Amino acid sequence: MFWKLILKRGKSKDGYDRAKVSKETSFLGLLSNLLIALAKVFLYAFTGSISILSDAVNNITDCASSIISIVGIKFAQKPKDKGHPYGHGRIEYLISLVVSGIILAVGFEFLRSSIGRIINPVKVVYPIYTIVILVLSVLIKFWQAALYSNVARAIDSVTLKAQEKDSLSDTLITAVVIISIVVQKFTGYVLDGYVGVLVALFILYTAMTLIYETISIILGRGLDPEIKHKIKSMVASYDGISNAHNIMVTDFGPDNIIVIIDAALDYDLTLEETHNIVDRVEREVSNLLGITLIIHADPLGSSNEMIKSIANDLRKIIREDVNLYSFHDIVMEDGTIYIDVDYNADAINKREDLDALKNGLQDKLKSIYKDYNFVIALDAIF
């Protein structure tokens, strides 16, 4: 099995060399996509079928995705320099936008050609080997999806999981082309142009989805909720850490994702003890998930009686408001109390509502502790 060989080659003392495994998997995907695309271009040359040609171009777009992955990994491995202290990984997103634009233009061209074929239908002759080659391409695509799936699970790669889904969807597209050929052979109905439109629309959808996702990453989309939950659970599972919250992500490329998270540790731990716990969690979780994890330690509890009293009253206030979840980081400085409060960002997303929530909290606390000023920082929870 190729996936076992790739994982064996990428095995290291710390697990897997994710960059090496991803690059070899993408390269194998590129070769198989090229083989399928060339076979379909060959069929087009002998049949003149617009649906087969558009299906071939759809496979070529998969080649482009593999190239993006390979080039992105290559640039991500390029050493940091003075002008780019965080590496060059984001160039993958720029390449992705350029390639997506090309795919979008190709999709519109095939849509135009397919509509023309519907208006002026042309009888297409399909030799028997046409169906044989297309069925083989479906089987290769199933094999490809299995390859991506097995490797993605082993190294926990979101990119390879997406390619797995793309491979499976391609099998459906080719299956529709096969069905149209069979229908024409047995009924005489020419569906070539209609299937061409269907495939062209799929190409357009693929291109627009890729553009949307790439722009979302550049704008700061954040982590997938499933991965976010996984990071929180892993960090909170370590001895000495009570909970993890407030995840912030900076994406400098697929292999250079920096995740900053707050973790609550007992306030009476020494600085050295806190450092040792945090350092171990950062190191182990980073290696396991292929990210750079940075932990900000929050003290859980306090020896200060005033802070304990404020915490108790704040818990009561939060329980009475469905849009408030929890609080952390209560810090007292020169008569001012600084508090971070988590709120329901799905329900409250307007600036005036946020201001009203913050002012209401500050007023309630001020009414209880008249000698102190309160500064509330609201942290969004989606």
VENJOPE-V630299 format. One record per residue. N is the residue number from 1. PSI is psi in whole degrees, 0 to 359 (NA if undefined). OMEGA is omega in degrees with one decimal (* if undefined). NEAR is the number of other ideal C-beta (glycine too) atoms within 8 Angstrom. Layout:
BEGIN
n	psi	omega	near
N	PSI	OMEGA	NEAR
N	PSI	OMEGA	NEAR
END
This chain:
BEGIN
n	psi	omega	near
1	130	-176.3	5
2	322	-176.5	7
3	324	177.4	12
4	320	178.9	8
5	316	-179.9	8
6	316	179.8	13
7	324	178.2	14
8	318	178.9	7
9	330	-177.9	9
10	5	-178.7	13
11	137	176.5	8
12	174	-178.0	7
13	337	-179.4	2
14	9	-178.8	4
15	250	178.0	6
16	145	170.1	11
17	94	-171.2	8
18	322	-179.8	11
19	316	-179.6	10
20	314	-179.3	10
21	314	-179.4	16
22	319	-177.9	15
23	316	-178.8	12
24	324	177.5	11
25	315	179.4	14
26	324	179.6	13
27	319	177.1	10
28	321	175.9	11
29	321	178.5	15
30	314	-179.1	12
31	317	-179.1	8
32	323	177.3	11
33	321	177.6	14
34	318	179.2	9
35	313	-179.7	9
36	316	-177.9	13
37	316	-179.6	13
38	321	178.4	8
39	319	-178.8	11
40	326	174.4	16
41	321	175.4	10
42	316	179.1	9
43	320	179.1	14
44	320	-178.7	12
45	330	-177.4	6
46	344	-177.4	7
47	330	-176.1	12
48	17	-177.8	7
49	121	179.5	11
50	329	-180.0	13
51	322	177.7	15
52	319	179.2	14
53	316	179.8	13
54	326	175.6	14
55	322	176.7	13
56	317	178.8	14
57	325	176.0	12
58	320	176.8	14
59	327	177.2	14
60	326	176.2	10
61	328	175.1	13
62	323	175.1	14
63	319	179.4	12
64	320	178.6	11
65	319	178.9	12
66	319	178.9	14
67	319	177.5	10
68	315	-179.3	12
69	314	-178.0	14
70	313	-179.7	12
71	319	179.1	11
72	316	179.0	15
73	319	179.8	14
74	314	-179.9	9
75	326	178.9	12
76	331	179.7	15
77	350	178.8	7
78	132	-175.8	7
79	149	174.9	4
80	150	176.1	6
81	180	-175.9	6
82	322	-179.0	4
83	341	-178.8	4
84	74	-175.3	8
85	345	179.1	6
86	17	176.5	6
87	190	-173.4	11
88	16	-173.1	9
89	332	-175.9	13
90	349	178.8	10
91	335	177.2	11
92	323	-178.7	15
93	325	177.5	11
94	317	177.0	8
95	319	179.7	11
96	318	179.3	12
97	318	179.8	11
98	311	-179.9	8
99	320	179.8	13
100	321	177.3	13
101	321	178.0	10
102	315	179.6	9
103	320	179.5	14
104	316	179.5	12
105	319	178.3	8
106	318	179.3	11
107	316	178.9	14
108	322	179.5	10
109	318	178.6	8
110	328	176.2	16
111	316	178.7	12
112	315	-179.0	8
113	321	-178.3	10
114	320	177.4	17
115	322	176.6	10
116	323	179.0	9
117	330	176.7	13
118	318	-179.6	10
119	319	179.4	7
120	79	-175.7	6
121	145	178.6	9
122	131	178.8	8
123	124	-178.3	5
124	132	177.6	10
125	122	-178.8	5
126	111	173.0	11
127	159	-176.0	7
128	328	-178.8	6
129	345	178.3	6
130	309	-179.2	12
131	321	-180.0	11
132	312	-178.8	8
133	320	-179.7	12
134	322	176.9	15
135	319	176.9	9
136	322	179.3	9
137	325	176.0	13
138	317	179.8	12
139	320	177.8	8
140	321	179.1	11
141	322	175.7	14
142	318	177.2	11
143	318	-179.5	9
144	317	178.9	12
145	320	178.3	12
146	321	177.4	9
147	308	180.0	13
148	319	-176.7	15
149	312	-177.7	10
150	318	180.0	12
151	319	-179.7	16
152	319	178.9	13
153	323	-176.9	7
154	320	-176.4	10
155	4	179.0	14
156	58	-177.3	8
157	118	177.7	10
158	322	-178.9	9
159	315	-179.6	9
160	328	175.7	13
161	321	178.3	11
162	321	179.1	8
163	328	175.6	15
164	313	179.1	12
165	321	179.7	8
166	320	179.1	11
167	319	179.6	15
168	321	178.9	11
169	327	178.4	9
170	326	178.3	12
171	324	178.7	12
172	319	179.6	8
173	312	-179.9	13
174	324	178.0	13
175	321	177.9	9
176	320	177.8	11
177	316	178.9	14
178	315	-179.7	12
179	319	-179.9	8
180	324	178.5	13
181	315	179.6	12
182	317	179.3	9
183	316	-179.8	10
184	320	-178.4	14
185	323	-174.6	7
186	338	-176.6	5
187	338	-177.7	6
188	355	178.5	4
189	127	-179.9	6
190	108	-178.0	10
191	8	-173.8	10
192	311	-178.4	15
193	321	-179.6	16
194	317	177.5	10
195	324	176.2	12
196	318	176.7	16
197	316	-180.0	12
198	313	-179.6	10
199	320	179.1	17
200	318	177.5	14
201	323	177.7	10
202	319	177.6	11
203	316	178.9	16
204	318	178.8	12
205	317	178.9	8
206	314	-178.3	13
207	314	-178.3	14
208	324	176.7	10
209	317	-180.0	8
210	319	177.8	13
211	314	-179.7	12
212	313	-177.8	8
213	320	-179.7	9
214	315	178.6	12
215	323	178.3	9
216	319	178.7	8
217	314	-179.3	10
218	323	-179.6	8
219	349	179.2	6
220	59	-176.2	7
221	329	-177.0	7
222	187	-176.2	6
223	153	170.8	9
224	137	-178.1	6
225	325	-179.7	7
226	317	179.6	6
227	321	178.3	10
228	315	178.5	11
229	322	-179.4	8
230	316	179.4	9
231	314	178.9	17
232	315	-178.1	12
233	318	-178.9	8
234	315	-179.2	11
235	315	-177.3	15
236	345	-177.3	11
237	348	-177.5	6
238	144	175.9	10
239	134	179.2	4
240	343	179.7	8
241	124	-176.7	14
242	320	177.8	7
243	164	178.5	7
244	141	-176.2	12
245	177	175.8	12
246	70	177.0	9
247	133	174.6	13
248	136	-174.0	7
249	137	170.4	11
250	120	-174.0	7
251	109	176.0	11
252	17	-177.5	10
253	159	-175.9	16
254	330	-179.5	10
255	16	178.9	11
256	64	-180.0	12
257	121	-179.1	13
258	124	-179.4	11
259	123	177.8	13
260	129	-176.8	10
261	145	175.2	16
262	139	177.9	12
263	135	-178.3	15
264	123	175.7	12
265	152	-178.5	15
266	136	-175.0	9
267	337	-175.5	9
268	7	172.6	5
269	148	176.6	9
270	163	178.8	5
271	320	-179.8	5
272	318	179.0	6
273	317	178.1	9
274	315	-179.5	11
275	316	-178.3	8
276	320	178.1	8
277	311	-177.7	14
278	316	-178.3	12
279	319	179.7	8
280	315	-179.4	9
281	314	178.8	14
282	312	-176.5	11
283	311	-174.1	8
284	316	-179.8	8
285	322	178.1	13
286	314	180.0	11
287	323	-176.5	9
288	321	-174.8	8
289	356	179.3	12
290	35	178.1	10
291	176	169.8	10
292	107	-176.8	8
293	131	175.8	13
294	126	-176.9	9
295	130	171.6	12
296	120	-175.8	8
297	126	174.1	9
298	138	176.3	10
299	131	176.2	9
300	114	-174.9	8
301	180	-178.9	8
302	150	174.9	9
303	351	-178.5	5
304	120	-176.6	7
305	325	179.3	5
306	316	178.9	8
307	322	177.0	11
308	318	-179.7	10
309	317	178.9	8
310	320	179.6	13
311	319	179.5	11
312	315	179.9	8
313	324	-179.4	10
314	324	176.4	13
315	319	179.1	9
316	318	-179.9	8
317	317	-178.2	12
318	322	179.4	12
319	335	-177.6	6
320	352	-176.9	5
321	116	-176.4	7
322	343	-178.0	5
323	2	176.7	8
324	137	-175.8	13
325	305	-174.6	7
326	181	178.3	8
327	164	177.5	12
328	174	178.1	11
329	63	172.2	9
330	115	-176.4	13
331	134	179.7	7
332	126	178.7	11
333	114	174.7	6
334	49	175.5	3
335	2	177.5	7
336	133	-180.0	10
337	122	178.6	14
338	128	-177.1	11
339	137	172.1	14
340	129	-178.1	12
341	132	177.9	14
342	134	-179.2	14
343	165	-178.9	13
344	99	-176.0	10
345	342	176.3	9
346	329	-178.0	5
347	327	-177.2	7
348	109	-177.9	10
349	7	176.9	6
350	144	-176.7	6
351	319	-178.4	5
352	325	178.0	6
353	322	177.3	9
354	315	178.9	10
355	320	179.5	8
356	320	178.9	8
357	315	-179.2	13
358	313	-179.1	10
359	323	178.7	8
360	317	177.7	8
361	313	-178.9	13
362	320	179.9	11
363	319	179.9	8
364	317	180.0	9
365	322	179.4	15
366	326	179.7	11
367	335	179.1	6
368	319	-176.9	7
369	81	-171.9	10
370	337	-176.6	6
371	3	-176.9	4
372	151	172.2	11
373	147	-177.5	7
374	135	175.6	12
375	114	-177.2	9
376	128	172.2	10
377	123	-178.6	8
378	127	177.6	11
379	125	-176.4	10
380	133	173.8	7
381	118	-178.2	8
382	NA	*	5
END
